[in-house]
Amino acid sequence: MTDVIIIGGGPAGLFAAYHAAINGNSVILFEKNDRCGRKLNITGKGRCNLTNDCDREEFLQNVIANPRFLMGAISRFSTEDTKAFFESLGVPLKTERGNRVFPQSDKASDITDALVNAVKTVGVEIIHRKVSSLIISDGKILGVRCGKDEFTSKSVIIACGGASYPRTGSDGGGHRLAESAGHKITTIRPSLVPLVSRDKICGECMGLSLKNVGVSFYKDSKKVYYEQGEMMFTHFGLTGPVILSASAHLTGGFPFEAFIDLKPALDEKTLDKRLLRDFSENQNRELKNGFSALLPSKLIEPFIKLTGIPPETRLNSLTKEQRGKILSLMKALPVKIVGTRPIDEAIVTGGGVDCKEIDPKTMESKIVSGLYFAGEVMDLDAYTGGFNLQIAFSTGFVAGSSQG
């Protein structure tokens, strides 16, 4: 018999375990992998963007699903608290562009090691076994089963992640456990994931990064999302920060139409004057040689193909209609989006345990007494920039601190 059982040794589970233990509870943490924090070790391209240095309001603006549910948790354990916590464990931090916080060493393993050492220091027992089922009787949690073995406890915290990056252990097992307890699981989908297009321009421009572009997404002629920033063409479609953020909003079935504004700082009238000036200064050049100051070299040939204008056309012979076609494509280069990459390539999972069935003040189930949740297993996801890990820390803190 133990006081608290944690299922999952990722950031949410480790945080919950630590705070449950310092509350005076005996704690067992089950992690099916041979070590904790495998997914944490690959976040931020191995550098671990652990939080974002922003206030509560800005944080909640970056939460895509159920931001109101998180108001209490982020108030109780803020981004400032996260920074102070890791620095107290001897991990110096730094803040980079976009208020993204990283360990000074640029090693995600420093964050993982600090967390694992912290939970061991406060007496948490870590058992590397897979929890196969929950033990529930009369609407109350009694413990867990690992195969034929039973472990009894006063409470259980499910913190085993979503369904993205399954090779790290986040394979949807937490959703199945929650469902077995009677919880509703909202539609699971990839979020913060590259987008798939069959348009030729993607393959032709493979590897090309575009900075400071605007990208609009439409469904049935209705705009569903717009963001300005950086994106990249790939052999399968589009990726990059703007694209990953957009993916969280592309729901309700594909296809979608993306339109890339290559010159978002210029309105059409100003851009048209720029084209006139550039073309008049190089009027004897052929069209294929007239874009060097306007477009990246890798984009020029595919762009001209889309205009339908022969590339040998002299700039001084362009008609007003042809110049208008160039202008419209510069402000709205079309790419048809037919899907996303698989969920195992997604940074986070969209969907999860329905937050309506969880008490936001404690993270306890409203269906089964003594059952709690923390982290990505719930229907909570946010943009890139450290927000998703902060959700794990804040909800892990609340779930752990709620253990009497």
RASULMO-V213614 format. One record per backbone hydrogen bond with DSSP energy under -0.5 kcal/mol. NH is the residue of the N-H (numbers start at 0). CO is the residue of the C=O. If there is no record, write none. Layout:
NH&CO + NH&CO
This chain:
1&151 + 2&25 + 3&25 + 4&154 + 5&27 + 6&156 + 7&5 + 7&29 + 9&158 + 12&158 + 13&9 + 14&10 + 15&11 + 16&12 + 17&13 + 18&14 + 19&15 + 20&16 + 21&17 + 23&20 + 24&19 + 27&3 + 28&124 + 29&5 + 29&27 + 30&28 + 30&126 + 36&8 + 40&36 + 41&38 + 42&38 + 42&39 + 44&41 + 45&42 + 46&43 + 47&42 + 49&47 + 49&100 + 50&100 + 52&98 + 53&51 + 58&54 + 59&55 + 60&56 + 61&57 + 61&58 + 62&59 + 63&61 + 63&380 + 64&380 + 65&63 + 69&65 + 69&66 + 70&67 + 73&69 + 74&70 + 75&71 + 76&72 + 81&77 + 82&78 + 83&79 + 84&80 + 85&81 + 86&82 + 87&83 + 88&84 + 89&86 + 90&85 + 91&89 + 93&101 + 95&99 + 98&95 + 99&95 + 99&96 + 100&50 + 101&93 + 102&46 + 102&47 + 103&91 + 105&102 + 107&45 + 107&105 + 109&106 + 110&106 + 110&107 + 111&107 + 112&108 + 113&109 + 114&110 + 115&111 + 116&112 + 117&113 + 118&114 + 119&115 + 120&116 + 121&117 + 122&119 + 123&118 + 124&26 + 125&123 + 126&28 + 126&124 + 128&126 + 131&129 + 131&144 + 132&144 + 134&142 + 135&133 + 136&139 + 139&136 + 140&368 + 141&134 + 142&134 + 143&150 + 144&132 + 145&148 + 146&144 + 148&145 + 150&143 + 152&141 + 153&1 + 153&2 + 154&2 + 155&369 + 156&4 + 157&155 + 157&371 + 158&6 + 158&156 + 167&164 + 168&165 + 169&164 + 170&168 + 171&161 + 175&171 + 176&172 + 177&173 + 178&174 + 179&175 + 180&176 + 180&177 + 181&178 + 182&177 + 185&183 + 185&351 + 188&349 + 190&347 + 191&243 + 194&237 + 195&338 + 196&235 + 201&198 + 202&198 + 203&199 + 204&200 + 205&202 + 206&232 + 207&204 + 208&206 + 209&230 + 212&228 + 213&260 + 214&226 + 215&258 + 216&224 + 217&256 + 218&221 + 221&218 + 223&216 + 224&216 + 226&214 + 228&212 + 230&209 + 231&238 + 232&207 + 233&236 + 237&194 + 238&231 + 241&229 + 243&239 + 244&240 + 245&241 + 246&242 + 247&243 + 247&244 + 248&245 + 249&245 + 249&246 + 250&248 + 254&336 + 255&336 + 256&217 + 257&255 + 257&334 + 258&215 + 259&332 + 260&213 + 260&258 + 261&259 + 261&329 + 262&329 + 263&260 + 265&262 + 270&266 + 271&267 + 272&268 + 273&269 + 274&270 + 275&271 + 276&272 + 277&273 + 278&274 + 279&275 + 280&276 + 281&277 + 282&279 + 284&281 + 286&312 + 287&310 + 288&285 + 289&286 + 293&290 + 294&290 + 298&295 + 299&295 + 299&296 + 300&296 + 302&298 + 303&299 + 304&300 + 305&301 + 306&302 + 307&303 + 307&304 + 308&303 + 312&309 + 314&284 + 315&282 + 316&313 + 317&314 + 322&318 + 323&319 + 324&320 + 325&321 + 326&322 + 327&323 + 328&324 + 329&325 + 330&326 + 331&327 + 332&259 + 333&331 + 334&257 + 336&255 + 337&195 + 337&335 + 338&195 + 340&193 + 344&341 + 345&342 + 346&191 + 347&190 + 349&188 + 352&376 + 353&183 + 356&353 + 357&354 + 358&363 + 359&357 + 361&358 + 362&358 + 364&370 + 365&356 + 368&138 + 368&366 + 370&367 + 371&155 + 371&369 + 372&362 + 373&157 + 376&373 + 377&374 + 378&352 + 379&377 + 382&61 + 389&385 + 390&386 + 391&387 + 392&388 + 393&389 + 394&390 + 395&391 + 396&392 + 397&393 + 398&394 + 399&395 + 400&396 + 401&397 + 402&399 + 403&401
